[in-house]
């Protein structure tokens, strides 16, 4: 109640405006007090009003008067929740005067009252009686509507009368003209009928003659002809030759072809006929094989035939003319002739082959002798080539012959490992090497000689001399015995490869992997591996602990994904799929429900896809860490910012009120110094209020408590309003607006207005030394409306543009040190536009100015 006792507040409440003070901590909104103006307006004494429900005081029934109780209740709730002044421009109610119920319309202003401690338990409702204004306005609107309706009816009646007169005169003239035309047409028609009758008699005689001639031709032609009608292939016409070929009578006319000759169903002819009918393309074939039932016996025949489509004026096929010629005798004769020619050709080929075989045998005997001489020469060259290959090979090779193991060949790599010169070639192993040097070789040579099998050594550790110094190394080697035709060992080939570097590199890699594993375990990070092809999941024990997984079987990829909360699961799966499909780094923060205790935790997962040994990107691995505590710290910080910002608004509101009262008093006293100082105080209070509102909006954004109040409004009008406000605050800049056609959008008008205001103020703020001109442009497309704000100031470097809309980000430069700010304005603009499913971006160059754009969807 401290706020209600405040002098400034009491002066505000007792002004000559009807006002009510109500409690806001109960759904009935209990009346605390009413002022004298409200008593005079309604005839209700303050003593009678105090303690009543607001709805009873205003005589609103439970279901409301035309829904007024619900309207007042919702507006009060919104004003209290958002701590914002809310207006109801037309509120319908009634008052009782001299026992009569009088309908009234009021304008209500709902103002929440915040106590010093920050609690909001009261609201002031200011009432303005707009009944007389509304009634006069309704009467004017009704009179205008009646006047316009009468004028429209009179104009329509005059037009109808004029049109009727013109139509009547035209009708009379048309009737006269029609009588004359009908008489002329009647005479002309009689003449044409006489001429047409004579023509038809002549055409009928000629058609009869042509029909007789056509029947004669069809029956005399030596080929079978029929006409098949419609898709059912009904026999419309069949000539005598075809009836003779089919051994049928004329009673088949009118029946479908497959009913007359059912044996055709399993043959190609019905399908060909259907294709000709559908496509309208003719088809023909020579010596086509068919099996027909003639005199009750299935008889093989050969026919030359053609199918020709008959089309109507529209190009559609209605019938097919089939022409058939029997060529069975000719076909059988040709087939027999071909068989005899093939038999004769086969006999001639057999005789020719026998002669060629005898000649080839003689040539082979001659060539065998020549090949033997060539093989001897090739063998000599092969042995020389083999020795060259041994010498030039990049691995150590040594060839030992006989039971004494004489060194038959050894290359430079072999000499290097043995630390010998080439003079050992031709000497036995005993003569060339000392007992200590040959001992490991002799044991392996004896084993290979006894078993006759090749021996493989893999990464065997051995000591050899390098530049005169003993050195340890690792070798892969092969002892390969070469046998004679009698299965005795003729020689042994030794091949050795120095793999010391490879072994050392692998050992270092394994050591690094162990160290990395220890580091991951020490950092309490879970590591994971996903097979991109099969989605098989592998993980370390720490990951299972983070996930709270205690199952006896290994956790699967599907199980892990199923624990991700619904609001992140789809995006997480999409990010993983993108990383696997397109490569690159995967970095995702999300929430999941632990397996064992159902607790929701925050996780950050990072990964990357790598190539396998075949060069395919199938290795997808990374780490995951628990950032729940970090997220909780951020939430606590946001809650603190929201709480502090909210608490600071109350004293600032009071400070602003006191400053305005002092400013008004200074004006009356014409104290110029006080007026100037108090104007600056008011400006600083407004600036502080803007900063606090910015921090409060950030807190609401990040806690998900910001709500959009969507309404339809004209975007270009909102731009003009913000330009007018900016021109009042800054007269140094010229603001040029290039409007578009009126565009209606559905959005939160106040929040979109704050985005436009922020862009304009930034354009003014960041062009102090540039061209004093701001250009604002409105554009529309089929799906979006776009606003652009262009300045000609200091501009922005390309490196800063990607971070410009981040929270608390400010560009670092010498010019920026002179301009105050916290880097929250553009972040709030970006979040508001994103909440509207729009886009926001910037185009800029240093020292050339910047253009900020945002767009809103029209649908």
C-alpha positions in Angstrom: 0.0 0.0 0.0 3.0 2.3 0.2 2.7 3.2 -3.5 -0.9 4.2 -3.0 0.1 6.7 -0.3 2.7 8.4 -2.6 1.9 12.1 -3.1 2.6 11.9 -6.9 0.3 8.9 -7.2 -2.5 10.5 -5.1 -2.3 13.6 -7.3 -2.6 11.4 -10.4 -5.5 9.4 -8.9 -7.6 12.5 -7.9 -7.4 14.2 -11.3 -10.7 15.1 -13.0 -10.7 11.7 -14.8 -12.9 8.8 -13.5 -10.5 6.2 -12.0 -10.8 3.0 -10.0 -8.0 1.2 -7.9 -8.4 -2.6 -7.8 -6.4 -5.5 -6.3 -4.7 -7.7 -8.9 -3.9 -10.7 -6.6 -7.4 -12.2 -6.9 -9.4 -13.2 -10.0 -12.4 -11.1 -8.9 -10.2 -7.9 -8.8 -11.5 -6.3 -5.5 -12.2 -2.5 -5.7 -10.0 -0.6 -3.2 -11.2 2.9 -4.1 -12.9 5.1 -6.6 -12.4 8.9 -7.2 -15.0 11.6 -7.2 -15.1 11.7 -11.0 -16.1 8.1 -11.2 -18.8 8.6 -8.5 -20.3 11.5 -10.5 -20.2 9.4 -13.7 -22.0 6.4 -12.3 -23.8 7.7 -9.2 -22.0 5.2 -7.0 -20.7 6.3 -3.6 -17.1 5.4 -2.7 -18.2 3.7 0.5 -20.6 1.5 -1.5 -17.9 0.6 -4.1 -15.0 -0.4 -1.8 -14.7 -4.1 -1.3 -16.9 -5.0 -4.3 -15.7 -7.1 -7.2 -14.7 -5.0 -10.2 -17.2 -7.0 -12.3 -20.1 -6.3 -9.9 -19.2 -2.6 -9.7 -19.4 -2.4 -13.5 -22.5 -4.6 -13.4 -21.0 -7.3 -15.6 -22.8 -10.6 -15.3 -20.8 -13.9 -15.0 -21.1 -14.7 -18.7 -20.4 -11.1 -19.4 -22.3 -8.4 -21.3 -21.5 -9.3 -24.9 -18.3 -10.9 -23.6 -17.1 -7.7 -21.8 -16.2 -9.6 -18.6 -13.9 -11.9 -20.5 -12.4 -8.9 -22.4 -11.7 -7.0 -19.2 -10.3 -10.0 -17.5 -7.9 -10.9 -20.3 -6.6 -7.3 -20.8 -6.0 -6.9 -17.0 -4.1 -10.3 -17.0 -2.0 -9.2 -19.9 -1.2 -5.7 -18.4 -0.2 -7.3 -15.0 1.8 -10.1 -16.5 3.8 -7.8 -18.8 3.8 -4.8 -16.6 2.5 -2.7 -19.5 -0.2 -0.1 -19.9 -3.1 -1.6 -21.9 -6.1 0.2 -23.5 -9.7 -1.0 -24.3 -10.9 1.7 -26.8 -14.6 0.7 -26.7 -16.0 -1.0 -23.6 -19.8 -1.6 -23.5 -21.6 -1.4 -20.1 -24.6 0.3 -18.4 -25.4 2.5 -15.5 -28.6 2.8 -13.4 -30.1 6.4 -13.4 -33.5 7.1 -11.8 -34.2 3.4 -11.9 -33.5 3.2 -15.6 -30.8 1.0 -17.2 -28.8 3.3 -19.6 -26.4 1.7 -22.0 -23.0 3.4 -22.1 -19.6 3.0 -23.9 -16.3 3.7 -22.0 -12.7 3.9 -23.0 -10.6 2.0 -20.3 -6.9 2.5 -19.6 -5.4 -0.3 -17.5 -2.2 0.7 -15.6 -0.4 -1.8 -13.3 1.1 -0.2 -10.1 4.5 -1.6 -8.9 5.4 -1.2 -5.3 8.8 -0.2 -4.1 9.7 -3.8 -3.3 8.8 -4.8 -6.9 5.6 -6.5 -6.3 2.6 -5.7 -8.5 -0.6 -6.0 -6.4 -2.7 -3.1 -7.7 -4.0 -1.6 -10.9 -5.5 1.8 -11.8 -8.4 1.8 -14.3 -9.1 5.2 -16.0 -12.5 5.6 -17.5 -13.4 8.0 -20.4 -17.1 8.2 -21.4 -17.2 7.9 -25.2 -21.0 7.1 -25.4 -22.0 10.4 -27.0 -19.2 10.3 -29.5 -20.0 6.7 -30.5 -23.7 7.4 -30.8 -23.2 10.5 -33.0 -20.6 8.6 -35.1 -23.1 5.7 -35.5 -25.9 8.1 -36.6 -23.5 9.8 -39.1 -22.4 6.4 -40.5 -26.1 5.3 -40.8 -27.1 8.5 -42.5 -24.2 8.3 -44.9 -25.0 4.7 -45.7 -28.7 5.5 -46.3 -27.8 8.5 -48.5 -25.3 6.5 -50.6 -27.8 3.6 -50.9 -30.6 5.9 -52.2 -28.2 7.6 -54.7 -27.0 4.2 -56.0 -30.6 2.9 -56.4 -31.6 6.1 -58.3 -28.6 5.9 -60.6 -29.3 2.2 -61.2 -33.0 2.9 -62.0 -32.1 5.6 -64.5 -29.6 3.3 -66.3 -32.1 0.5 -66.5 -34.7 2.7 -68.1 -32.3 4.1 -70.7 -31.1 0.6 -71.5 -34.7 -0.7 -71.8 -35.6 2.0 -74.4 -32.5 1.3 -76.5 -33.1 -2.4 -76.3 -36.8 -2.0 -77.4 -35.9 0.1 -80.5 -33.2 -2.4 -81.5 -35.6 -5.3 -81.1 -38.2 -3.7 -83.4 -35.5 -3.0 -86.1 -34.2 -6.6 -85.8 -37.6 -8.1 -86.3 -38.2 -6.1 -89.5 -34.8 -7.1 -90.9 -35.3 -10.7 -89.8 -38.6 -11.0 -91.8 -36.9 -9.8 -95.0 -33.9 -12.2 -94.4 -36.2 -15.2 -93.8 -38.0 -14.7 -97.1 -34.7 -14.5 -99.0 -33.4 -17.6 -97.2 -36.6 -19.6 -97.9 -36.3 -18.9 -101.7 -32.6 -19.8 -101.7 -33.2 -23.0 -99.7 -35.9 -24.3 -102.1 -33.4 -23.9 -105.0 -30.7 -25.7 -103.1 -33.0 -28.6 -102.1 -33.9 -29.2 -105.8 -30.2 -29.2 -106.9 -29.1 -31.5 -103.9 -31.8 -34.0 -104.7 -30.5 -34.5 -108.3 -26.9 -34.8 -107.0 -27.9 -37.4 -104.5 -29.6 -39.6 -107.1 -26.5 -39.5 -109.3 -24.2 -40.3 -106.3 -26.4 -43.2 -105.3 -26.2 -44.8 -108.8 -22.4 -44.3 -108.9 -22.0 -45.8 -105.4 -24.0 -48.9 -106.3 -21.8 -49.4 -109.4 -18.6 -49.0 -107.3 -19.9 -51.4 -104.6 -20.6 -54.1 -107.3 -17.1 -53.5 -108.7 -15.4 -53.8 -105.2 -17.2 -57.0 -104.5 -16.1 -58.5 -107.8 -12.4 -57.4 -107.2 -12.4 -58.8 -103.6 -13.8 -62.2 -104.6 -11.5 -62.5 -107.7 -8.2 -61.4 -106.1 -5.9 -64.4 -105.4 -5.3 -63.2 -101.8 -7.4 -63.6 -98.7 -8.9 -60.3 -97.5 -11.0 -59.4 -94.4 -12.1 -56.3 -92.5 -11.9 -56.5 -88.7 -14.0 -53.9 -86.9 -13.5 -52.4 -83.4 -11.2 -53.5 -80.6 -13.1 -56.9 -80.5 -11.9 -57.6 -84.0 -15.3 -58.6 -85.4 -15.3 -60.0 -88.9 -17.2 -57.3 -90.9 -16.1 -58.5 -94.4 -14.4 -61.8 -95.6 -13.7 -62.5 -99.3 -14.1 -66.0 -101.0 -10.3 -66.6 -101.1 -9.9 -66.2 -97.3 -12.9 -68.5 -96.6 -11.3 -71.1 -98.8 -7.9 -70.8 -97.0 -9.6 -71.0 -93.5 -12.1 -73.8 -94.7 -14.9 -71.6 -93.2 -18.4 -70.5 -94.4 -20.0 -67.0 -94.6 -21.8 -67.4 -91.3 -18.5 -66.4 -89.5 -19.2 -62.7 -90.6 -20.1 -60.6 -87.5 -18.2 -62.9 -85.1 -14.9 -62.0 -83.3 -11.8 -63.4 -85.0 -10.6 -65.4 -81.9 -14.1 -67.0 -81.6 -13.9 -68.2 -85.2 -10.3 -69.4 -84.9 -9.6 -70.0 -81.1 -6.2 -71.6 -82.0 -4.9 -68.1 -82.6 -5.1 -67.1 -78.9 -1.7 -68.7 -78.2 0.0 -67.2 -81.2 1.3 -63.7 -82.0 -1.5 -62.5 -84.4 -4.0 -61.2 -81.8 -1.3 -59.2 -80.0 -0.1 -57.7 -83.4 -3.7 -56.8 -84.4 -4.2 -55.0 -81.0 -1.0 -53.0 -81.4 -2.0 -51.9 -85.0 -5.4 -50.9 -83.6 -4.0 -48.9 -80.7 -1.0 -47.2 -82.4 -2.6 -46.8 -85.9 0.6 -48.0 -87.6 0.4 -50.7 -90.3 2.2 -54.0 -90.0 3.4 -56.7 -92.5 5.4 -59.9 -92.4 6.6 -62.5 -94.9 6.4 -66.3 -94.4 4.9 -66.0 -91.0 4.5 -69.4 -89.3 1.0 -70.3 -88.0 -0.9 -73.3 -86.8 -4.5 -73.4 -88.0 -7.2 -76.0 -87.4 -8.3 -77.1 -90.9 -11.0 -79.8 -91.2 -10.5 -80.5 -87.4 -6.7 -81.1 -87.7 -4.0 -78.6 -86.5 -2.0 -77.8 -89.6 1.2 -75.8 -89.9 1.1 -73.1 -92.6 3.1 -70.1 -93.8 1.5 -66.9 -94.8 2.5 -63.5 -96.1 0.2 -61.0 -94.4 -0.3 -57.3 -93.8 -2.6 -55.3 -91.3 -3.7 -51.8 -92.5 -5.6 -49.6 -90.1 -8.7 -47.6 -91.3 -9.2 -44.3 -89.5 -12.0 -41.7 -89.1 -11.7 -38.0 -89.7 -10.2 -37.5 -86.2 -7.4 -40.0 -86.9 -8.8 -42.7 -84.6 -8.7 -46.4 -85.9 -12.1 -48.0 -86.2 -11.2 -51.1 -88.4 -8.3 -53.1 -89.8 -7.9 -54.5 -93.3 -6.1 -57.9 -93.2 -4.6 -59.3 -96.4 -3.3 -62.9 -96.4 -1.4 -64.9 -99.1 -0.7 -68.6 -98.6 3.0 -69.3 -99.2 3.2 -72.7 -97.4 4.6 -74.6 -100.5 7.2 -71.9 -101.3 8.4 -71.7 -97.6 8.7 -75.5 -97.2 10.7 -75.7 -100.5 13.0 -72.9 -99.4 13.5 -74.6 -96.0 14.4 -78.0 -97.6 16.8 -76.3 -100.1 18.5 -74.5 -97.2 18.9 -77.8 -95.3 20.5 -79.6 -98.3 22.9 -76.6 -98.8 23.9 -76.8 -95.2 24.6 -80.5 -95.3 26.8 -80.1 -98.5 28.7 -77.2 -96.9 29.4 -79.3 -93.8 30.9 -82.2 -95.9 33.1 -79.8 -97.8 34.3 -78.2 -94.5 35.2 -81.7 -93.1 37.4 -82.5 -96.2 39.1 -79.1 -96.0 39.8 -79.5 -92.3 41.5 -82.9 -92.9 43.8 -81.4 -95.5 44.7 -78.5 -93.3 45.4 -80.7 -90.3 47.9 -82.7 -92.4 49.7 -79.5 -93.5 49.7 -78.1 -89.9 51.3 -81.3 -88.6 54.3 -80.8 -91.0 54.6 -77.2 -90.0 54.5 -78.0 -86.3 57.4 -80.5 -86.7 59.5 -77.7 -88.4 58.5 -75.1 -85.8 59.3 -77.4 -82.8 63.0 -77.5 -83.8 63.1 -73.7 -84.2 61.3 -73.2 -80.8 63.9 -75.4 -79.0 66.7 -73.1 -80.3 64.8 -70.0 -79.2 64.0 -71.4 -75.7 67.7 -71.9 -75.1 68.4 -68.3 -76.0 65.5 -67.0 -73.9 66.6 -69.1 -70.9 70.0 -67.4 -71.0 68.5 -64.0 -71.2 66.0 -64.8 -68.4 68.8 -65.8 -66.1 70.7 -62.5 -66.8 67.5 -60.5 -66.3 66.8 -62.3 -63.0 70.3 -61.4 -61.8 69.7 -57.8 -62.8 66.3 -57.8 -60.9 68.0 -59.1 -57.8 70.7 -56.4 -57.9 68.3 -53.5 -58.6 65.5 -54.7 -56.2 64.7 -52.2 -53.3 64.7 -55.1 -50.8 67.6 -57.4 -49.7 67.8 -60.6 -51.8 70.4 -63.4 -51.5 70.5 -66.7 -53.5 72.2 -69.7 -51.8 73.0 -72.9 -53.9 73.7 -76.4 -52.9 74.1 -78.0 -49.5 77.1 -75.8 -48.7 74.9 -72.7 -49.3 77.2 -71.1 -51.8 76.3 -67.4 -52.2 75.3 -67.4 -55.9 73.8 -63.8 -55.9 73.3 -61.0 -53.5 72.2 -57.4 -54.1 73.4 -54.1 -52.6 70.6 -54.1 -49.9 71.7 -57.6 -48.9 75.3 -56.6 -48.6 74.3 -53.6 -46.6 72.5 -55.7 -44.0 75.3 -58.3 -43.9 77.8 -55.5 -43.7 79.9 -57.2 -46.4 81.4 -56.5 -49.9 80.6 -58.1 -53.2 83.6 -60.4 -53.0 81.5 -62.9 -50.9 79.7 -63.9 -54.1 80.8 -67.5 -55.0 81.8 -68.3 -51.4 80.0 -70.6 -49.1 78.1 -69.2 -46.1 80.8 -70.7 -43.8 83.6 -68.9 -45.6 81.8 -65.6 -46.1 80.4 -65.1 -42.5 81.7 -65.6 -39.1 80.1 -68.2 -36.8 78.2 -65.6 -34.9 76.9 -64.0 -38.1 75.7 -67.2 -39.7 74.3 -68.9 -36.6 70.6 -67.5 -37.0 70.8 -68.1 -40.8 71.9 -71.7 -40.5 69.1 -72.7 -38.1 66.5 -71.4 -40.5 68.2 -72.9 -43.5 68.3 -76.3 -41.9 64.6 -76.1 -41.0 63.6 -75.0 -44.6 65.8 -77.8 -46.1 64.2 -80.5 -43.9 60.6 -79.4 -44.4 60.8 -78.1 -48.0 58.3 -75.4 -47.0 58.7 -71.6 -47.3 59.4 -69.8 -44.0 58.0 -66.4 -43.3 59.3 -64.0 -40.6 57.3 -61.0 -39.6 58.8 -58.0 -37.8 61.6 -60.0 -36.3 64.0 -58.0 -34.2 67.7 -58.2 -35.2 70.9 -56.3 -34.9 72.9 -55.0 -37.8 75.7 -52.6 -38.5 75.0 -49.1 -39.9 77.9 -46.9 -40.7 80.1 -49.1 -38.5 77.8 -48.9 -35.5 75.5 -51.7 -34.2 71.9 -50.9 -34.5 68.6 -52.7 -33.6 66.0 -53.1 -36.2 62.9 -55.0 -37.4 62.7 -57.2 -40.5 60.2 -59.0 -42.6 61.9 -61.9 -44.4 61.2 -65.0 -46.5 63.2 -68.2 -46.9 62.0 -69.8 -50.2 63.4 -73.3 -51.2 63.7 -74.0 -54.9 63.3 -77.7 -55.8 64.6 -79.8 -58.7 62.5 -82.3 -60.7 63.6 -85.0 -58.2 62.2 -82.9 -55.2 65.6 -82.2 -53.8 66.5 -78.6 -52.7 68.6 -77.0 -55.4 68.8 -73.5 -53.9 67.3 -71.2 -51.3 66.2 -67.6 -52.0 66.2 -65.2 -49.0 64.3 -61.9 -49.3 64.4 -59.4 -46.4 62.7 -56.0 -45.8 63.7 -53.4 -43.2 60.5 -52.4 -41.5 62.0 -50.6 -38.5 60.5 -47.2 -39.4 57.1 -48.8 -39.9 57.2 -50.6 -36.5 58.4 -47.5 -34.7 55.7 -45.4 -36.3 53.0 -47.9 -35.3 54.4 -48.0 -31.7 54.3 -44.2 -31.5 50.7 -44.2 -32.8 49.6 -46.8 -30.3 51.3 -44.8 -27.5 49.6 -41.6 -28.7 46.2 -43.4 -28.7 46.8 -44.6 -25.2 47.7 -41.1 -24.1 44.7 -39.7 -25.8 42.4 -42.3 -24.2 43.9 -41.4 -20.8 43.4 -37.7 -21.5 39.7 -38.3 -22.5 39.1 -40.4 -19.4 40.8 -37.8 -17.1 38.6 -35.1 -18.6 35.5 -37.3 -18.0 34.6 -37.2 -21.7 32.9 -40.1 -23.5 34.4 -41.2 -26.8 32.3 -42.8 -29.5 32.7 -44.4 -32.9 29.9 -44.9 -35.4 30.2 -47.1 -38.5 28.7 -44.9 -41.2 27.5 -47.9 -43.3 25.9 -50.0 -40.5 25.3 -47.4 -37.7 27.1 -49.8 -35.3 28.1 -47.9 -32.1 31.3 -48.3 -30.0 32.1 -46.3 -26.9 34.3 -46.0 -23.8 33.1 -46.7 -20.2 32.9 -43.0 -19.4 30.2 -42.5 -22.1 28.1 -45.2 -20.5 28.5 -43.5 -17.1 27.5 -40.1 -18.6 24.4 -41.7 -20.3 23.6 -43.7 -17.1 23.6 -46.9 -19.2 23.9 -50.1 -17.0 22.6 -52.7 -19.5 24.3 -56.1 -19.8 24.4 -55.8 -23.6 26.3 -53.0 -25.4 24.3 -49.9 -26.0 23.1 -49.5 -29.7 23.0 -46.3 -31.8 19.2 -46.5 -31.8 19.0 -46.8 -28.0 21.3 -43.7 -27.6 19.2 -41.6 -30.0 15.9 -42.6 -28.4 17.0 -41.0 -25.1 17.5 -37.6 -26.7 14.6 -35.3 -25.9 11.9 -34.7 -28.5 12.9 -31.1 -29.1 16.4 -32.0 -30.2 16.2 -35.6 -31.6 15.2 -34.7 -35.2 17.9 -32.0 -35.4 20.6 -34.3 -33.9 19.8 -37.1 -36.4 19.9 -34.5 -39.3 23.3 -33.1 -38.1 24.7 -36.7 -37.9 23.4 -37.5 -41.4 24.8 -34.3 -42.8 28.3 -35.0 -41.3 28.3 -38.5 -42.7 27.0 -37.5 -46.1 29.0 -34.3 -46.7 32.0 -34.7 -44.3 33.2 -31.9 -42.1 33.0 -31.3 -38.4 30.0 -32.2 -36.3 29.2 -30.1 -33.2 25.8 -30.3 -31.5 24.5 -29.3 -28.0 21.4 -31.1 -26.9 19.5 -32.6 -23.9 18.9 -36.2 -23.2 17.2 -38.3 -20.5 19.6 -40.6 -18.6 18.9 -44.3 -18.7 19.1 -45.1 -15.0 17.5 -42.1 -13.2 15.5 -40.4 -16.1 17.3 -37.1 -15.2 17.6 -34.6 -18.1 21.2 -33.6 -18.7 22.9 -31.2 -21.2 25.5 -32.7 -23.5 27.9 -31.4 -26.2 29.0 -33.8 -28.8 31.8 -33.2 -31.3 33.0 -35.5 -34.1 34.4 -35.8 -37.6 34.3 -38.4 -40.4 37.5 -39.9 -41.7 38.7 -42.1 -44.5 39.3 -45.8 -44.0 42.1 -47.8 -45.6 40.2 -48.0 -48.9 39.7 -44.2 -49.0 36.0 -44.3 -48.2 34.5 -42.0 -45.5 33.2 -44.6 -43.1 35.0 -43.8 -39.8 32.8 -41.3 -37.8 34.2 -40.7 -34.3 34.2 -38.1 -31.7 33.7 -37.2 -28.0 30.8 -36.1 -25.8 30.9 -34.1 -22.6 28.4 -33.2 -19.8 27.7 -29.5 -19.8 24.7 -29.6 -17.5 26.4 -27.5 -14.8 27.5 -24.9 -17.4 23.9 -24.7 -18.7 22.6 -24.3 -15.2 25.1 -21.5 -14.5 23.9 -19.7 -17.7 20.2 -20.1 -16.6 21.0 -18.7 -13.2 22.8 -15.8 -14.8 19.8 -15.1 -17.1 17.4 -15.3 -14.2 19.6 -12.9 -12.3 19.7 -10.5 -15.2 15.9 -10.7 -15.6 15.4 -10.2 -11.9 17.7 -7.2 -11.6 16.4 -5.6 -14.8 12.8 -6.0 -13.5 13.7 -4.5 -10.1 15.5 -1.5 -11.7 12.5 -0.6 -13.9 10.4 0.5 -10.8 12.7 3.2 -9.4 13.5 4.4 -12.9 9.7 4.8 -13.6 9.4 6.9 -10.4 12.6 8.8 -11.2 11.2 9.6 -14.7 7.9 10.8 -13.1 9.6 13.1 -10.7 11.9 14.5 -13.4 8.8 15.2 -15.6 7.1 17.0 -12.7 10.2 19.1 -12.0 10.6 19.8 -15.7 7.0 21.0 -15.8 7.6 23.2 -12.7 10.8 24.6 -14.2 8.9 25.6 -17.4 6.4 27.5 -15.3 9.2 29.3 -13.4 11.1 29.8 -16.7 14.2 28.3 -15.1 16.3 27.6 -18.3 19.2 25.9 -16.4 16.8 23.5 -14.7 14.9 22.8 -17.9 18.2 21.9 -19.7 19.4 19.7 -16.8 16.1 17.9 -16.4 15.8 17.3 -20.1 19.2 15.6 -20.0 18.1 13.6 -16.9 15.0 12.5 -18.8 17.1 11.4 -21.8 19.5 9.4 -19.5 16.5 7.8 -17.8 15.1 6.8 -21.2 18.5 5.5 -22.2 18.8 3.5 -19.0 15.2 2.2 -19.5 16.1 1.1 -23.0 19.2 -0.8 -21.8 17.3 -2.5 -18.9 14.5 -3.5 -21.4 17.2 -4.9 -23.6 18.6 -7.1 -20.8 15.1 -8.1 -19.7 14.3 -9.1 -23.3 17.5 -11.2 -23.5 16.5 -12.9 -20.3 13.0 -13.6 -21.6 14.4 -14.8 -25.0 16.9 -17.3 -23.5 14.4 -18.6 -20.9 11.7 -19.1 -23.6 9.3 -16.7 -22.0 9.0 -14.1 -24.8 5.6 -14.3 -26.4 4.4 -12.8 -29.7 1.2 -10.9 -29.8 0.3 -11.4 -33.5 -1.9 -8.9 -35.2 -2.4 -7.6 -38.8 -1.0 -4.2 -39.6 0.5 -2.2 -42.5 4.3 -2.5 -42.4 4.9 0.8 -44.3 2.9 2.7 -41.7 4.9 1.3 -38.9 8.1 2.4 -40.7 6.8 6.0 -41.1 5.9 6.1 -37.4 9.5 5.1 -36.4 11.0 7.6 -38.8 8.9 10.4 -37.2 10.1 9.4 -33.7 13.7 9.3 -34.9 13.5 12.8 -36.6 12.3 14.2 -33.3 15.4 12.8 -31.5 18.0 13.6 -34.2 17.7 16.6 -36.4 21.3 16.3 -37.8 20.4 13.4 -40.2 18.2 13.4 -43.2 16.0 10.3 -43.3 14.8 9.4 -46.8 12.0 6.8 -47.1 11.4 4.9 -50.4 8.0 3.3 -49.7 6.4 0.3 -51.4 2.7 -0.3 -52.0 0.8 -0.8 -48.7 1.7 -4.2 -47.4 -0.3 -6.0 -44.7 1.7 -8.4 -42.4 0.7 -10.5 -39.4 3.3 -10.1 -36.6 3.9 -8.5 -33.2 3.7 -4.8 -34.0 5.6 -3.5 -31.0 8.5 -6.0 -31.4 8.8 -5.3 -35.2 8.7 -1.6 -34.3 11.6 -2.1 -31.9 13.6 -3.8 -34.7 13.0 -0.9 -37.1 13.8 1.7 -34.3 17.0 -0.1 -33.5 18.2 -0.2 -37.1 17.5 3.5 -37.6 19.2 4.5 -34.3 22.2 2.4 -35.2 22.4 4.1 -38.6 22.4 7.5 -36.9 24.8 6.4 -34.2 27.4 4.8 -36.4 27.6 7.5 -39.1 28.8 10.5 -37.0 31.4 11.7 -39.5 29.9 10.4 -42.7 27.2 11.6 -45.0 24.3 12.8 -42.9 21.7 10.8 -44.8 19.8 7.6 -44.0 17.9 5.7 -46.8 15.1 3.4 -45.8 13.5 1.2 -48.5 10.5 -1.1 -48.5 10.2 -4.0 -51.0 7.7 -6.9 -51.5 7.9 -10.2 -53.3 5.4 -13.0 -53.7 6.2 -14.5 -50.3 7.9 -11.8 -48.1 8.1 -8.1 -47.3 11.6 -6.6 -46.9 12.8 -3.5 -45.1 16.4 -2.1 -45.7 18.1 0.7 -43.7 21.2 2.2 -45.4 23.8 4.6 -43.9 27.0 6.1 -45.2 29.0 5.9 -42.1 32.0 4.0 -40.8 31.0 0.5 -42.1 31.9 -2.9 -40.8 34.9 -5.1 -41.6 34.2 -8.5 -43.4 35.6 -10.4 -40.4 33.1 -8.9 -38.0 29.9 -9.5 -40.1 29.4 -13.2 -39.2 29.5 -12.4 -35.5 27.5 -9.1 -35.6 24.2 -10.6 -34.5 25.8 -12.6 -31.6 24.9 -11.7 -28.0 27.2 -9.0 -26.4 29.4 -8.8 -29.5 30.8 -5.4 -30.4 33.2 -4.4 -33.1 36.7 -3.5 -31.9 38.0 -0.3 -33.5 39.3 3.2 -32.6 36.0 4.8 -33.6 34.0 2.3 -31.5 35.6 3.4 -28.3 33.7 6.7 -28.6 30.3 5.0 -29.0 28.6 3.4 -26.0 26.7 0.2 -26.0 26.5 -3.4 -24.8 26.1 -5.3 -28.1 22.5 -6.5 -27.4 20.5 -4.5 -29.9 21.2 -6.5 -33.0 21.1 -9.7 -31.1 17.5 -8.9 -30.0 16.6 -7.8 -33.5 17.9 -11.2 -34.8 16.0 -13.2 -32.2 12.7 -11.3 -32.8 13.0 -11.8 -36.6 13.8 -15.5 -36.2 10.8 -15.9 -33.9 8.7 -14.5 -36.8 10.4 -17.1 -39.2 11.9 -14.2 -41.1 15.5 -13.4 -42.2 18.0 -10.6 -41.1 21.3 -9.8 -42.7 23.8 -7.0 -43.4 25.9 -5.8 -46.3 28.8 -3.5 -45.5 32.3 -2.2 -46.4 34.6 -0.2 -44.1 34.3 3.6 -44.6 31.5 3.1 -47.2 28.5 2.5 -44.9 26.2 -0.4 -44.1 22.8 -1.7 -45.2 20.8 -3.7 -42.7 17.9 -5.9 -44.1 15.2 -7.9 -42.6 12.2 -9.7 -44.2 8.9 -11.1 -42.9 6.9 -13.8 -44.5 3.5 -12.7 -45.9 1.8 -16.0 -45.3 
